[in-house]
């Protein structure tokens, strides 16, 4: 089948409002369309409508795809607020990608940048899914410290990695965040994360837990 035929097929699905089997057909259409992006710019509006149709089913991955369309302007005007809304809905349905994409906007988008929100969103992704979020947490903390704080002369603030365990490193940096840099005073949360890091020297930084 040619690309144009696939586009017409997807449009028929949209008009009929068919169910799960046809959703798979639309996913196949998107896959084929993505293989020839240069030839199919004219069909980007169809892609966007397909994303909207699939997202309406409540599937988290489809909500993420719709968010990406809003974030990058595929078949629609760029709308970061709507992208974030889609990512949040996907995240609340258990999507790690939704959380990571949302955190990425908070971390680097020129109009929506908020390093504290980036940190707590990566934190949520790490706690709920472990995975790749652990690798971002030290980097976000370093960026926050470099931009807003003077680094104390303390070996705990080396950014070369203090453990060979990525998860323990993430727990350590979350502990530092809540002890030294969070806009909300949460020393007990710092205690919790330092204990999970299982580093002997981390107790030096613990507040008095009473």
Helices and strands as residue ranges (DSSP letters): H 3-16, H 20-34, G 37-39, G 41-43, H 44-55, H 60-72, H 80-92, H 96-108, H 115-129, H 133-148, G 155-157, H 166-176, I 177-181, H 187-197, G 200-205
